[in-house]
């Protein structure tokens, strides 16, 4: 009889042992911690092209208001490959008095008085890397560029030490708007 008394207890212990996870080996634990760090580090998360960063910003805007539409994109100190740590996206929504500013994972409501129309997702075809490539064909040489802006007219405005360039965000057609002039009196000294 005593034999059968311990049988349910042994069965219960063996079942609970199967449900718990085995401890991680030191190598597996190190790999998991490195992967978690890589996913959350600011460099890995935010140094990207405008269109790739936009996908993350759009999710934040949809949480703010499901009808949110992109109104403007700004980038500062954009590298030759079109990547920047400082992409800022502005979203507006019908019936809202404020716009949403999303930058580096941070969001903030701002005045909505500066944004005209919205940028439709399907019409933005040229990413920041392709826009810079088109501007290089028109004379852009120095990087990083000071700023890049995508407005509701669907054009990239690129400001650099070489001048001010515009690139159509639908076709990739580039033009040089103004060229930086050197002062001849300063260069003679």
N, C-alpha and C positions, 0 to 999 in steps of 0.2 A: 504494500500500500504506500509506503514511503517513497517508493520508486516513482509512482505516478504523481505524487505531489510535486516533485521537482521538475517534471517534464514540462508543464505549462510555463513555469518560470524560465527554464532554459530556452524554450521556444520564443518567448517574449524578448529576452535579451538578444537572441540572434537576429530577430527582426529589427530591433532598434539599431543594432550595429550596422545593418545594411543600409539604413536610411541616412546616416551621417556621412558627410563628405570626408574623404581621406585628406590629411593635411598636405598642403602643397610642398613640393620639394623646393629647396632654396633657389634652384635655377628657374623653375616655373614662377615662383613668387617674384623674382627679379624681373622676368620678362613682362609679367602683368603690370608691375608698377611702372616700368618704362613705357609700356603702351599707354597707360592711363596718363602719364605725364606728357607724352607726345600729343595726345588728343586735346589736352587742356592748356598747353603752353601757348602764350599769345603769338609767338612766332609761327607755330604750326597752324594755328587757327585763323589768323587774320592777314597774313602776308600772302595776298592772292590778287588775281585780276578783278576788275570791277564786276564782271558778269558772274564769276564764281562766288564772290562775296555777296552779291545781290540775292542769290538763292537763300542764304541764311537770313539776310535782312528781311526778305519777303515773308518768311515764316513768322518773324516777330511782328511785322505789320499786320498779318492776317489775324494774329492773336489780339491785337489792338482793335482792329475793325475788319470784319471779313471783306468789306467792299474797298479796302485801302488800295490806292493806285500809286505807283511810283511817280513822283513829281520832279525830282532832280537827283543827280549823283555828283558828288564832289570827291576828288582825290588829291592828296598833297604828297609831294616828294615821290613821284611815281618813277620807278626804275625803267630801264630800257625794255625789259621783258613785260611791261605793263602791270607789274605787281607793286602794291603799296600796303603799308600798315594802316594808312589813314583814309579808307573809303568811308564816306558818309552818304547815307541814303535818306531822302525826304519823301514821305508818303502823305497823301491827302485822302480824305474820305468824304463822300457826299453827306451833308448835314452836320459835319464836325466843324467847330470854330477853330480848332487847332490842327496842326500837322504833326506827324511823328518823325522824329529824327533818330536814325539807328546808325551807330558807329561803334565798331569794335565790341559788339555784343551789348553795348549800353543803349538804352532807349530813353527818349525825353520828348515831351510834348512842347512844341514851339509855335510861334505865330504862323498862321496860314496865309498871310497877306502877300507873300512874295512869290507864290507859285501860281502860274497860269493854268494850263491844262495838264493832264496826266500823260505819262509815257506808257503806251500800250506794250505789253510784254512781247507780242509777236513782231513789233516793228523795230526793236533794238537788236540788230544783227551783228554789229561791229563792236567787239570787246576792246578793252583798253590796250591790249598788246597789238592788235591789228591796227588800231587808230594810230599808235605811235610808229608803227612800221610805215604806214601811209605818210605820216608827217616827216619821217626820215627821208623819204623820196623827194620831199619839197624843201629840204635843207635843215631839218632838226638834227643836231649833232651832240649837244651837251645833256647829260643825264646826272641825276634825276631831274625831271621837269618840275617846275614850281607847283603847278596845279593842272588838273584836268577836270572839266565839268561837262556833264551830259544834261542838256536842258530839254524842255518840252518841244522844242523845234527839231529834236532828233539830231543834234550836232554836238560833237565833242569840241570843246574849246580847250586848247593846250597852250599854256603859258610857260615859256622857257627863256633861257639866256639867249637863245637864237631868234626869238620872236614869238609871235602869237599865231598859232595855226588853228584851222578848223577842219574837222573831218566829219563827213556825213555818216551818221550811225546806222543808216540803212544800206548805203552803197559802198562806203569806204573811200569816196572821192575826197581828196585833201586839197586845201589851199592855204597859202601863206597870207595872213591878213596884214601883219606889220612886221618889219624886220628891225632888229636892234641896230641902231646907228651908233658909231663911235664918234666922239668929239674930236675933230682934227687938231684942235689946239692942245688937247691933253696928250694926244699921241705923238706930237712933235717934241715934247719935252724930253 
